[in-house]
Amino acid sequence: MSDTDLAERFAREIAAEGPMPLVRFMAGANAHYYATRDPLGAEGDFVTAPEISQMFGELIGLWLADLWTRAGSPQNAHYVELGPGRGTLAEDALRAMRAVRFEPPIDLVETSPVLRRMQAERLPTGLWHDDFDEVPKGGPLLIVANEFFDALPVRQLCRDENGWRELSVGYGDEGFAPVMSGPDLTALVPPALRDAEPGSVIETSAATTAVAGALASRLAEHGGAALVIDYGYEGPALGDTLQAVSRHAYADIFAAPGTRDLTAHVDFGELARIGREAGLQVHGPVEQGMWLESMGLGARTAALAKAAPHCREELIAARDRLTNPTEMGRLFKVLAFTSQSWPDPAAF
């Protein structure tokens, strides 16, 4: 299906059925977007931390290897990554693991055929899955989810003078546009937020709850750990965080569906709640900058700069981008789950 075909299909559905819930619009647009292109890098729409520096993935690999070692080095542990992009993070993390003689089987949860081909070049021994539930059972998992949850579809409830209603997407002469539709949904709003000012927005994500619940249940049953890194906040909270990015700039959320990356900030409070209810130990969230510095990013930067003096400025710039509060250091958060039988992880 082409980009134009997707937009025409959405328009037909809206004409036939009425406004489309935002959550369905976002899910369909992102499914098409990721299935049809490589969104990463200078020629794409955005850059993630693993593409900024190899140090990011290496430190994640060392974090996993340290935890695995202190858990008794279980030989049936698997490395699992959700939404592994080009495979850059996994490649760097697994290289760091091999340095301490830890070479786990690789399971990658990825639906995009474009990105799967790129991942296969870096990770030829990997196994690919369309869904987390397909990841083999029977042993502990070491799960990484970097900028995965932000792309899962969100539902927005908006406050008007009469209560809370769902934000949907309509279609008219000016193209796709947001509209309020449906019945009063005040009962779905946390009591503490129900009397918010008109114009207030609450975001929820059933997809996030489902995925987080599945991985938490697996960790509780079979052991292991999960590391979640994303931009977000600790909710419940008010706020419209939905955004579109195209060519490294913010873009119209509703124009040209399927041609730009749609994301929303992750509610780390909800993720933590899910982990605790599953019986896991929850660590964080902490700011990405603080976590990376605690993991030794400064020392790693200095060591690489000493080994390659001609790359010193580039390395320092990468460190700053990952840790500076005005860059990725504060907005991005790090949260970890560990099963009850596993030790506390480093850097929390």
N, C-alpha and C positions, 0 to 999 in steps of 0.2 A: 504494500500500500504506500502511495506517495504522500508527501505532506499535504498536498491539495486534496487528495482523496479523504484524508482524516478530517480535515476541516469541513468538507462537504458532508461527510457522514454525521458529524456532530450537528451540523445545521439541520439535516433531515430529521434527526432524532428529536431535536428541540421543537421543530415545526409539528411533528406528529404527537409528541408526548408532553410538551410544555418544558419549562426551564429544567436544565440538567443540574443536579446537585454538584456543587464544587468538587466534592470528593471523587465523583465519577469522572468529571472533566479532567482533574489532575491525574488520576490513575491512567486514563486512556492516553492523555498527552505524553506523560512520562514513559509509558510502555513503548509508544511509537518512537519517541526521541532516542531512548537508549538502544533500541533494537536496530536503528538505522544509521548510526554514526558513532565516531569516536569523539566524545565531547571534551577531551582533556588536552592540555598543552597550549602553546602559543597560537596554534592554528585552530584550536577549538573554542570553547566557551568559558572554561574556567580551569584553574590549576589547583590540585590538592596537595597536601603536605608531602606525600611520598615523592611527588614530582619536583618539589622544591629542593629536597636534599635526601641523599641516601641515608643520612644520619637518623632521620625519622624512623624508617623501617628497621634499621639496625638496632635502635634502642628498644623498639617493640619486641624484636626477636630476643634480645638479651633479657628483657622483662619476663617473657614467656619461658625462656630456658632456665632462668633462676628459679622461677616458681615451680617448674616441672622438677628440677633437681631437688629442691627442698621438700617436694611432695613424695620423694622416693623414686624418682625417675621411672614412672610406669611405662613399660615398653609398648603398650597398646594405645598410647595417646595419639590423637590426630590434630593436625593444624587445620582450622576451618576459618575461611574468610568470607564475609558477606559483602557482596558488591565489590570485588577486588580490582575494579578499574582496568588498567593495563597490565596488572600483575606486578607492578613495581614494588609496592610495599611487601608483598609476599616474597619476592625475590630477595630483597634486602634483609628481611627478617629471617628467612630460612638460611641465608648465608651466615648470619650472625649465630644462629643455632648450631650450624655445623661446626663452628669453631669450638664449641664445647661438646662435640660428639652427640648432638641430638638431631636426628633426621626423621621427623614424623611423616607419615603419609599426609597428602595434601588434598583437602576437599574444598571446592570453590562453589559458592552459591551465586550463580550468574545466569541471567536469562538472555542477555544480548549476544547474538551470534557474532557481531562485529568485535565486541570486547573479548569473547571467548577465544577467537582466533589470535588476538594479541596476547592474551594470557598464556595460551598454549606454547607460544614461542619462548616465553620465559620459564614456564613451569610445565615441561613436557610430561612429567609423571603425575600431574594433577588429575583429579576426578571432578567432573562438573555436575552440578545439580540445579534443577530449576527452582527448588524449594528446600528450605532448611530441613524439613521432615524427611528428605531423601538421604541426608547424611547418615552413614552407617552407625548403628548402635553397638554397644558392647564395651566401650572403653571411654576414658576421660577425653574431653574435648578442650582444646585451646582455641578460643574463638576471638576473632578480631573483626570489628565493624567500624571502619573509618569512613565518615561521611556516607553512611548507608541509610540511617533512619531519617535523615532530613528530606530524602527524596520520596518517602512513602506518603501516600495521599492523606490529606487532612480534611476534616469537616469543620466548617465555621458556623457558629451560631452568633447572630447579631442582635443586639438589643435595640428595639424601637420603642415608641411611646406605649405600645400595648403589650410588650413582653419580648420573648426571644424567638426568633425564627431562623430558619436555615438559609445560608447564602447559596444561591444557585447561579447558573449561567444561562442567560437568554441570548437570542440572536435577532438582529434587526438590520435596518439599513446601514447602521454604522458598524456592523459586525457583531462579534461576541462581546457581552458586557455583563457585569454582575447585577443580579436582581434578588430581592427578598421573596421567598415563596414558602408555601406550606403552612401547616398549623402552628399554633403556639407550642414551643418546646421548653418552656420555663422549667418544667419538672426535670429536665436533663442537666440543668445548670447547677453546679455546686451551690448550696444554700448561701455561703458567704459572699457569692458573687452575683446573686440574682438581682439585687437592687442597684447594680452598676448604672452609670449614666447612659442615656440613649446614645447609640453610636459605638458602644463597647462591643468587643469581639472576643469570643472564646474559641480556641482550637482544640480539637480532639482528633485522635488517629486510631481507629480500630485496627488498622494494619500494623501499626507499631505495637499495640497491645498484644496482638496475636503472635507476632514474631518474637517479641521479648518474652512472652509467656512460654513459647515453645522451647527457646534456648534455655530459659531458667529451669524448666521442668527437666530437660535433658541433663543439665549440670547437676541438679539435685539428685537425680537417679544414678548417673554414671560417673560423676566427679569431673573436675576440671575448673576452668576459669574463662571469663569473657572480658574483653577490653573494648569499651565503646568510646569513640572519640568523634565529636560532632560539635556544631555550634548550637547553642540552646540556653535554657534557663531552668530554674527549679520551680515548677508549678504546684498546684493550679494557679493560673494567672490570667489576667486580661491582656489582649494584644493581638493585632493582626501582623503576623510575621511572614505571610506568604510572599514570595518574590520570584521573579523570573530573571535569568541571566542569559545573555547572548553576546558573544564576542567580548567577553570580559567586562561587560557593562550591564547595568540594570535595564530591563526591557518591560514592555507591556505584558502583563500576566495573561491577558485574554486574547491577544492578537496571535494569529498563526500558530494554533495549537500543534504541539509535536515538533516544533522547530527550536525550542529553547528549554532550558533546564528550569523546572518548577520545584522549589523547595520551601520548607517551613522550618522554623527553629524547633529543636527537639526538647520535649519536656522531660528533663532528667529526674524531676521529682516522681513522675509516673513510672519511669524505668526503675528507679530505686524501690518504689512500692511493689512492683511486680517481682523484683528479685527477693525482697524480704518475705513476701507472701509465699514464695516457693521454698522458703527455708534456706536461702543462700546468705552468705556474708556479703554485704554491700560496702564498697569502699569509694568514697568521693560522693559527688563529683568535685574535682579540683580543676583549676584553670590549666589549660594545656601548657602555657609557659612555665608555670611552677612545676608541673609534672616532668617536663623534659629537662629542666635544670636539675631537678632532684635525681633524674636518671643519668646525669653526667653529660648533658649536651655540651656544656662549656669545655670540659676536658676533651671530649671527642673532637670538637671543633679545633682546639689547639693542636691535638695530635695530628689531625689531617693536614692542618696548615703547615706544620713543621715538616711533614713528609712531602708536601707539594706547595712550596712557598708561592709559586705563581698563581695558586688558587686561593690564597689567603683572603683576599677581599670578597671573593664570591662566597666562600664558606661563612664568613662573618655576616654577610648580607642574608644568607639563608637562615642562619641562627636567629638573627634579629626578626626576620619575617615570621618565623615559627613561634617566637617567644615574646616579642614586644607587645605590650598591652594595646597599642593602637593598631596592631596588625592582627595576627591570629592568637596571640598569647592569652587574651582575656575572654574573648567571645567564645572560643572553642573550649569545651570541657572534656574531662576524662573521668569515666566511671568504670569500676571493675566489679564483677561478680566472682566469688569463689565458692565452691562447695564447702560444706561444713568440715569435711575431713582434710581440706587443703590448708596450707599455711597462709598467713597474711602476705599480700604482695608488696613489693617494693614501691616506694615513691608516693604513698598515700598517708 
